[in-house]
Amino acid sequence: MQEDKAPTAEDVADWMLNQLRSASILKQTEAVEYILHNFGEQFLYTNENGNESIDKEVKKRFKKLHGGKAAWDRDGFFWGWTSR
């Protein structure tokens, strides 16, 4: 990411994919914290349960980048690689 341009949803999604690749898991709480401090609150929202969540556009781009090879674990609140 260049210093002189504002971050985009694509930048955030790229970061998420790189984190998933390096750790094989991406916890939502850690992702939200990192996104807030490094990309900005415009990429987050408060969901219907009152929890901070990642912007839907970011998640849409993230899904496109991983091409169905990652899955969301609803119980653990993290993304991990699928076994397919």
Secondary structure in CASP SS format (residue, H / E / C, confidence):
PFRMAT SS
TARGET T0000
AUTHOR 0000-0000-0000
METHOD secondary structure of the structure
MODEL  1
M C 1.00
Q C 1.00
E C 1.00
D C 1.00
K C 1.00
A C 1.00
P C 1.00
T C 1.00
A H 1.00
E H 1.00
D H 1.00
V H 1.00
A H 1.00
D H 1.00
W H 1.00
M H 1.00
L H 1.00
N H 1.00
Q H 1.00
L H 1.00
R H 1.00
S H 1.00
A H 1.00
S C 1.00
I E 1.00
L E 1.00
K E 1.00
Q H 1.00
T H 1.00
E H 1.00
A H 1.00
V H 1.00
E H 1.00
Y H 1.00
I H 1.00
L H 1.00
H H 1.00
N H 1.00
F C 1.00
G C 1.00
E H 1.00
Q H 1.00
F H 1.00
L E 1.00
Y E 1.00
T E 1.00
N C 1.00
E C 1.00
N C 1.00
G C 1.00
N C 1.00
E E 1.00
S E 1.00
I E 1.00
D C 1.00
K H 1.00
E H 1.00
V H 1.00
K H 1.00
K H 1.00
R H 1.00
F H 1.00
K H 1.00
K H 1.00
L H 1.00
H H 1.00
G C 1.00
G C 1.00
K C 1.00
A E 1.00
A E 1.00
W E 1.00
D E 1.00
R C 1.00
D C 1.00
G C 1.00
F C 1.00
F E 1.00
W E 1.00
G E 1.00
W E 1.00
T C 1.00
S C 1.00
R C 1.00
END
